[in-house]
């Protein structure tokens, strides 16, 4: 969440940032936070003053008792008792204000960086790069890139290819669990495993430590990374145990550093994790959910970084290059988008999406989001760095990205590699698959 220091010292910038993110009633929300904080601080000030007075009066009582002035001492005792009652009220006021303040701050999203373009929805995002030879860059210019499109006159969509080659059984998934829970079999299951191993191996080569975290988390973990309370309705909840199935490995991995002070010399921290991910995807209907396009359960490799504020932009750049390298090695047609303010997530300060092209569906499919959260998550997590030079602590920056999410990568591989011999396996996956074609 946003820090009170930022809100009170740079109020106009915060309001402008929230308006850029199309957050409703931004000024009213911030003014309410400032008002509640003022009430909290006034209560604290009065409480401190009363405690100081009470301490002096207690000392005075002792002196009067020694002097035998019992009646005067009793009068002062009555004043101290009255102060204690007042202090109880002030303590209650302060605690209630703190709870109200936390509640209000949790409802306010992160503010975007200056580089984030204006815009209200996905149509306003900026394409910043593509490996297609002809691709609209930004909003109105065409960029000519060296790489040729990998698309080779794909004909069938992936759900038909999955059936043709007996790779994925969507109907069996409905029987076992419901829509959005596919069953992978044969070379379909093998392709999943090949991609998982490939992505983890590439992450290890790039210096990421592999983590195998739980796939259920407590509410504190959901709160720490911002899934709660913002996305509570999209998470599967085990009510008896009050645990949540993770929507992404970002949640358990980032929470490793909750309530932790990290030494500056140990940053940046680089972690990766393969997990199953679970999303209710409530309200998702229509053609965009067909096949592997939108699932309730899927496999994903996540990369997470914890870094110093001054180095996080460089970390973000390296993460973007890592994800782009994966798509290049898979020989897939892709583009990179810088998300506009209105299309960014609740917690991100800047986010880039990677999309692969589906020739059969004639549309782009998102396969990764790589975000810098600035101090927003770290403030919730109480994740701090201790500086070498001063010994003082300050909030870290947190970053994460998909590297990569499997369903739409599988869809793109199947659709963009159709040949008369079968589905051509990208060269980098041949050692993992043990074959050059899926037939």
C-alpha positions as CSV (number, residue, x, y, z in Angstrom):
1,X,0.0,0.0,0.0
2,X,1.0,3.6,-0.4
3,X,3.0,5.1,2.5
4,X,1.6,7.9,4.6
5,X,4.8,9.8,4.0
6,X,4.2,9.8,0.3
7,X,0.5,10.7,0.6
8,X,1.1,13.6,3.0
9,X,4.2,15.0,1.4
10,X,3.3,14.5,-2.2
11,X,-0.5,14.7,-2.1
12,X,-1.0,16.3,-5.6
13,X,1.3,13.7,-7.3
14,X,-0.5,10.8,-5.6
15,X,-3.9,12.2,-6.6
16,X,-2.7,12.7,-10.2
17,X,-1.3,9.1,-10.3
18,X,-4.6,7.7,-9.0
19,X,-6.5,9.6,-11.6
20,X,-4.1,8.3,-14.3
21,X,-5.0,4.8,-13.1
22,X,-8.7,5.8,-13.4
23,X,-9.3,5.3,-9.7
24,X,-12.7,6.7,-8.8
25,X,-12.9,9.7,-6.4
26,X,-9.1,9.8,-6.0
27,X,-9.0,13.2,-4.3
28,X,-11.8,12.3,-1.9
29,X,-10.1,9.0,-0.9
30,X,-6.7,10.8,-0.3
31,X,-8.3,13.6,1.7
32,X,-10.1,11.0,3.8
33,X,-6.8,9.3,4.6
34,X,-5.2,12.6,5.5
35,X,-8.1,13.5,7.8
36,X,-8.1,10.1,9.6
37,X,-4.3,10.3,10.0
38,X,-4.6,13.8,11.5
39,X,-7.1,12.4,14.0
40,X,-4.8,9.6,14.8
41,X,-1.8,11.9,15.3
42,X,-3.8,14.3,17.4
43,X,-4.9,11.5,19.7
44,X,-1.3,10.3,20.0
45,X,-0.1,13.8,20.8
46,X,-2.7,14.3,23.5
47,X,-1.9,10.9,24.9
48,X,1.9,11.6,25.0
49,X,1.2,14.9,26.7
50,X,-1.1,13.3,29.3
51,X,1.4,10.6,30.1
52,X,4.1,13.2,30.6
53,X,1.8,15.2,33.0
54,X,0.8,12.0,34.8
55,X,4.4,11.1,35.3
56,X,5.1,14.6,36.8
57,X,2.0,14.4,39.0
58,X,3.1,10.9,40.3
59,X,6.4,12.3,41.4
60,X,4.6,15.2,43.1
61,X,2.3,12.8,44.9
62,X,5.4,11.1,46.4
63,X,6.9,14.4,47.6
64,X,3.6,15.5,49.2
65,X,3.2,12.2,51.0
66,X,6.7,12.5,52.4
67,X,5.8,16.0,53.6
68,X,2.6,14.7,55.2
69,X,0.4,16.6,52.9
70,X,-2.0,13.7,52.4
71,X,-5.0,15.8,51.5
72,X,-3.1,17.6,48.7
73,X,-1.7,14.3,47.5
74,X,-5.2,12.8,47.3
75,X,-6.4,15.8,45.2
76,X,-3.6,15.1,42.7
77,X,-4.3,11.4,42.7
78,X,-7.8,12.3,41.6
79,X,-6.4,14.3,38.7
80,X,-4.2,11.4,37.8
81,X,-7.2,9.0,37.8
82,X,-9.1,11.5,35.6
83,X,-6.1,11.5,33.2
84,X,-6.1,7.7,33.1
85,X,-9.7,7.7,32.0
86,X,-9.1,10.3,29.4
87,X,-6.1,8.3,28.2
88,X,-8.2,5.1,27.8
89,X,-10.5,7.1,25.5
90,X,-7.6,8.5,23.6
91,X,-6.1,4.9,23.2
92,X,-9.4,3.7,21.9
93,X,-9.6,6.7,19.5
94,X,-6.1,6.1,18.3
95,X,-6.6,2.3,17.8
96,X,-9.9,2.9,15.9
97,X,-8.2,5.5,13.7
98,X,-5.3,3.2,13.0
99,X,-7.7,0.4,11.9
100,X,-9.7,2.8,9.8
101,X,-6.5,4.2,8.2
102,X,-5.3,0.7,7.3
103,X,-8.7,-0.1,5.8
104,X,-8.7,3.1,3.7
105,X,-5.1,2.5,2.5
106,X,-6.0,-1.0,1.4
107,X,-8.6,0.3,-0.9
108,X,-6.2,2.6,-2.7
109,X,-4.1,1.2,-5.6
110,X,-0.5,1.9,-6.4
111,X,0.3,5.0,-8.4
112,X,1.8,4.5,-11.9
113,X,5.3,5.7,-12.9
114,X,5.6,8.7,-15.3
115,X,6.5,6.3,-18.2
116,X,3.1,4.7,-18.0
117,X,0.9,6.0,-20.8
118,X,-2.5,7.6,-20.3
119,X,-5.5,5.4,-21.1
120,X,-8.5,3.7,-19.7
121,X,-8.4,0.2,-21.1
122,X,-6.5,-2.5,-23.1
123,X,-7.1,-0.6,-26.4
124,X,-4.9,2.2,-25.0
125,X,-1.9,0.1,-24.3
126,X,1.3,0.9,-26.2
127,X,3.1,-1.7,-28.3
128,X,6.8,-1.1,-27.7
129,X,8.4,-4.0,-29.6
130,X,7.5,-7.0,-31.8
131,X,9.4,-9.6,-33.7
132,X,6.9,-9.4,-36.6
133,X,8.3,-7.6,-39.6
134,X,5.3,-5.2,-39.8
135,X,3.8,-4.2,-36.5
136,X,2.2,-1.0,-35.2
137,X,4.5,0.5,-32.6
138,X,3.0,2.9,-30.1
139,X,-0.3,4.3,-31.4
140,X,0.5,5.5,-35.0
141,X,3.9,4.4,-36.3
142,X,5.1,1.2,-38.0
143,X,8.3,-0.5,-36.9
144,X,10.2,-2.8,-39.2
145,X,11.9,-5.6,-37.2
146,X,14.5,-8.0,-38.5
147,X,12.9,-11.2,-37.3
148,X,10.5,-12.9,-39.7
149,X,7.1,-14.1,-38.4
150,X,7.1,-17.8,-37.4
151,X,3.5,-18.1,-38.5
152,X,3.2,-20.8,-41.3
153,X,-0.3,-20.6,-42.6
154,X,-1.8,-22.2,-39.5
155,X,-5.3,-23.7,-40.1
156,X,-6.7,-25.3,-37.0
157,X,-7.2,-23.8,-33.6
158,X,-5.4,-25.5,-30.7
159,X,-8.6,-27.2,-29.3
160,X,-9.1,-29.0,-32.6
161,X,-5.4,-29.9,-32.8
162,X,-5.5,-31.2,-29.2
163,X,-8.3,-33.5,-30.2
164,X,-6.7,-34.6,-33.5
165,X,-3.4,-35.6,-31.8
166,X,-5.0,-36.7,-28.5
167,X,-3.1,-34.2,-26.5
168,X,-5.7,-32.5,-24.2
169,X,-9.1,-33.8,-23.2
170,X,-11.4,-30.9,-22.3
171,X,-14.5,-33.0,-21.9
172,X,-12.8,-35.4,-19.5
173,X,-11.7,-32.4,-17.4
174,X,-15.4,-31.3,-17.2
175,X,-16.3,-34.8,-16.0
176,X,-13.7,-34.8,-13.3
177,X,-13.8,-31.2,-12.1
178,X,-15.7,-28.8,-14.4
179,X,-15.0,-26.4,-17.3
180,X,-11.5,-24.8,-17.2
181,X,-9.7,-27.9,-15.8
182,X,-8.3,-29.7,-18.8
183,X,-6.7,-33.2,-18.7
184,X,-3.3,-33.4,-20.6
185,X,-2.3,-36.8,-21.9
186,X,0.4,-38.5,-23.9
187,X,2.6,-36.0,-25.8
188,X,0.3,-33.2,-24.5
189,X,1.4,-34.0,-20.9
190,X,5.0,-34.4,-22.1
191,X,4.9,-30.9,-23.8
192,X,3.7,-29.5,-20.4
193,X,6.6,-31.1,-18.6
194,X,9.1,-30.1,-21.3
195,X,8.1,-26.5,-21.0
196,X,8.3,-26.5,-17.2
197,X,11.8,-28.0,-17.3
198,X,12.9,-25.6,-20.0
199,X,11.6,-22.5,-18.3
200,X,13.2,-23.6,-14.9
201,X,16.5,-24.4,-16.6
202,X,16.6,-21.0,-18.3
203,X,15.8,-19.3,-15.0
204,X,18.6,-21.1,-13.3
205,X,21.0,-20.0,-16.0
206,X,19.9,-16.5,-15.3
207,X,20.8,-16.7,-11.7
208,X,17.4,-17.4,-10.1
209,X,17.2,-19.7,-7.1
210,X,14.4,-22.2,-7.5
211,X,11.8,-22.3,-4.8
212,X,9.1,-25.0,-4.3
213,X,6.4,-23.2,-2.2
214,X,3.0,-24.3,-0.9
215,X,0.1,-23.7,-3.3
216,X,-2.2,-22.7,-0.5
217,X,-1.6,-19.5,1.6
218,X,-3.1,-17.8,4.6
219,X,-4.9,-14.5,4.5
220,X,-1.8,-12.6,5.7
221,X,0.1,-13.8,2.6
222,X,-2.7,-12.7,0.3
223,X,-2.8,-9.4,2.0
224,X,1.0,-9.0,1.8
225,X,1.1,-9.1,-2.0
226,X,-2.2,-7.3,-2.6
227,X,-4.5,-10.1,-3.7
228,X,-6.5,-9.4,-0.6
229,X,-8.8,-7.7,-0.2
230,X,-8.7,-6.5,-3.9
231,X,-9.1,-10.0,-5.6
232,X,-10.8,-12.0,-2.9
233,X,-13.7,-13.0,-5.2
234,X,-11.3,-14.4,-7.8
235,X,-9.4,-16.7,-5.4
236,X,-10.5,-20.2,-4.3
237,X,-11.1,-20.1,-0.6
238,X,-10.9,-23.1,1.8
239,X,-13.3,-21.7,4.4
240,X,-12.8,-24.3,7.2
241,X,-9.1,-23.6,7.3
242,X,-9.2,-20.0,6.0
243,X,-6.6,-20.8,3.4
244,X,-6.5,-19.6,-0.3
245,X,-5.4,-21.5,-3.4
246,X,-2.7,-19.4,-5.0
247,X,-3.5,-17.5,-8.2
248,X,0.3,-17.2,-8.9
249,X,3.6,-18.3,-7.3
250,X,4.2,-14.6,-6.7
251,X,2.1,-14.8,-3.5
252,X,4.0,-17.5,-1.5
253,X,7.5,-16.6,-2.9
254,X,7.2,-12.9,-2.2
255,X,5.8,-13.6,1.3
256,X,9.1,-15.4,2.1
257,X,10.3,-11.9,2.8
258,X,7.4,-10.7,4.9
259,X,8.5,-9.1,8.2
260,X,12.2,-9.5,7.1
261,X,15.0,-7.0,7.1
262,X,17.5,-7.9,4.2
263,X,21.1,-6.8,4.2
264,X,21.9,-4.5,1.3
265,X,24.8,-6.8,0.2
266,X,22.3,-9.6,-0.3
267,X,20.2,-7.7,-2.9
268,X,18.9,-8.2,-5.5
269,X,17.3,-11.5,-4.5
270,X,16.2,-13.6,-7.5
271,X,13.8,-16.5,-7.0
272,X,11.8,-18.6,-9.5
273,X,9.1,-21.2,-8.8
274,X,6.9,-23.6,-10.8
275,X,3.4,-24.1,-9.3
276,X,-0.1,-24.9,-10.3
277,X,-2.2,-21.7,-10.3
278,X,-5.9,-21.4,-9.5
279,X,-8.2,-18.7,-10.6
280,X,-12.0,-18.6,-10.4
281,X,-12.1,-16.2,-13.4
282,X,-15.6,-15.2,-12.3
283,X,-17.5,-13.3,-15.0
284,X,-15.4,-14.6,-17.9
285,X,-17.6,-15.7,-20.8
286,X,-17.5,-16.0,-24.6
287,X,-15.0,-17.0,-27.2
288,X,-12.0,-15.7,-25.2
289,X,-12.4,-18.6,-22.8
290,X,-12.4,-21.5,-25.3
291,X,-9.8,-24.2,-25.1
292,X,-6.6,-23.1,-23.2
293,X,-7.4,-19.4,-23.5
294,X,-8.7,-19.0,-20.0
295,X,-8.5,-21.8,-17.3
296,X,-9.3,-22.2,-13.7
297,X,-6.1,-24.3,-13.1
298,X,-2.9,-24.0,-15.0
299,X,0.9,-24.3,-14.7
300,X,3.2,-21.3,-14.5
301,X,6.8,-20.5,-13.8
302,X,7.2,-17.2,-11.9
303,X,10.3,-15.0,-11.4
304,X,10.4,-12.8,-8.4
305,X,12.9,-10.1,-7.4
306,X,13.5,-8.1,-4.2
307,X,15.8,-5.1,-4.8
308,X,16.9,-1.7,-3.7
309,X,14.9,1.3,-5.0
310,X,17.8,2.6,-7.0
311,X,18.4,-0.7,-8.8
312,X,14.9,-2.0,-9.4
313,X,14.5,-0.3,-12.8
314,X,17.6,-2.3,-14.0
315,X,16.1,-5.5,-12.5
316,X,12.9,-4.8,-14.3
317,X,14.8,-4.4,-17.6
318,X,16.7,-7.7,-17.0
319,X,13.4,-9.5,-16.3
320,X,11.9,-8.2,-19.5
321,X,14.9,-9.4,-21.5
322,X,14.7,-12.8,-19.8
323,X,11.0,-13.3,-20.9
324,X,11.7,-12.0,-24.4
325,X,14.6,-14.4,-24.7
326,X,12.3,-17.3,-23.9
327,X,9.8,-16.4,-26.6
328,X,12.7,-16.0,-29.1
329,X,14.0,-19.4,-28.3
330,X,10.5,-20.9,-28.7
331,X,10.4,-19.2,-32.1
332,X,7.0,-17.7,-31.4
333,X,5.6,-14.4,-32.9
334,X,5.3,-12.0,-30.0
335,X,4.9,-8.4,-29.1
336,X,5.5,-6.4,-25.9
337,X,3.0,-3.9,-24.6
338,X,3.5,-1.1,-22.0
339,X,0.2,-1.0,-20.1
340,X,-1.7,2.2,-19.8
341,X,-2.8,3.5,-16.4
342,X,-6.3,2.2,-16.6
343,X,-5.3,-1.3,-17.6
344,X,-2.6,-1.8,-14.9
345,X,-3.2,-4.1,-11.9
346,X,-4.1,-2.7,-8.5
347,X,-0.6,-3.2,-7.1
348,X,1.8,-2.4,-10.0
349,X,3.6,0.9,-10.7
350,X,4.6,-0.1,-14.2
351,X,3.8,-3.3,-16.1
352,X,4.7,-4.8,-19.5
353,X,2.6,-7.6,-21.1
354,X,4.0,-10.2,-23.5
355,X,1.6,-11.5,-26.1
356,X,2.0,-14.3,-28.6
357,X,0.1,-14.4,-31.9
358,X,-2.5,-17.1,-32.6
359,X,-2.7,-17.4,-36.4
360,X,-5.7,-19.8,-36.2
361,X,-7.7,-17.5,-33.8
362,X,-6.4,-14.3,-35.5
363,X,-5.7,-12.7,-32.1
364,X,-3.0,-12.0,-29.6
365,X,-2.8,-14.1,-26.4
366,X,-1.2,-12.7,-23.2
367,X,1.5,-15.1,-21.8
368,X,3.3,-12.9,-19.3
369,X,3.1,-9.7,-17.2
370,X,6.3,-8.3,-15.8
371,X,5.7,-5.7,-13.1
372,X,7.6,-3.4,-10.8
373,X,5.6,-2.7,-7.6
374,X,7.9,-0.1,-6.2
375,X,7.4,-0.1,-2.4
376,X,3.7,-0.9,-2.5
377,X,4.0,-4.6,-1.7
378,X,7.0,-4.1,0.6
379,X,5.0,-1.6,2.7
380,X,2.3,-4.3,3.2
381,X,4.9,-7.0,3.8
382,X,7.2,-4.9,6.0
383,X,10.1,-6.0,3.8
384,X,13.0,-3.7,4.4
385,X,16.7,-3.3,3.4
386,X,19.4,-2.4,5.9
387,X,21.9,0.0,4.3
388,X,25.6,-0.7,4.7
389,X,26.6,2.9,4.9
390,X,24.1,4.1,7.6
391,X,22.7,1.0,9.2
392,X,19.3,2.4,8.7
393,X,16.4,0.5,7.1
394,X,14.0,1.4,4.3
395,X,11.4,-0.3,2.2
396,X,12.6,-2.6,-0.6
397,X,11.1,-2.7,-4.1
398,X,9.4,-6.0,-5.3
399,X,9.1,-7.2,-8.9
400,X,7.7,-10.3,-10.5
401,X,6.8,-11.8,-13.9
402,X,5.5,-14.9,-15.6
403,X,8.3,-16.8,-17.2
404,X,6.1,-18.2,-18.5
405,X,2.4,-19.2,-18.2
406,X,1.9,-22.5,-20.0
407,X,-1.6,-22.7,-21.5
408,X,-1.4,-20.0,-24.1
409,X,2.2,-20.9,-24.9
410,X,1.0,-24.4,-25.6
411,X,-1.8,-23.0,-27.7
412,X,0.6,-20.8,-29.7
413,X,3.1,-23.7,-30.2
414,X,0.4,-26.0,-31.5
415,X,-1.3,-23.4,-33.8
416,X,1.9,-21.8,-35.2
417,X,3.8,-25.0,-36.0
418,X,1.3,-27.0,-38.0
419,X,2.9,-29.0,-40.8
420,X,1.9,-32.0,-42.9
421,X,4.1,-34.2,-40.7
422,X,2.4,-33.0,-37.5
423,X,3.1,-30.3,-35.0
424,X,6.8,-29.2,-35.3
425,X,8.5,-29.1,-31.9
426,X,10.6,-25.9,-31.3
427,X,14.3,-26.8,-31.5
428,X,15.0,-25.9,-27.8
429,X,12.3,-28.3,-26.7
430,X,13.4,-31.3,-28.8
431,X,15.9,-32.5,-26.1
432,X,13.1,-32.3,-23.5
433,X,10.4,-33.9,-25.7
434,X,12.6,-36.5,-27.3
435,X,11.0,-35.9,-30.7
436,X,10.9,-33.3,-33.5
437,X,7.2,-33.7,-34.3
438,X,4.0,-34.4,-32.4
439,X,2.0,-36.7,-34.6
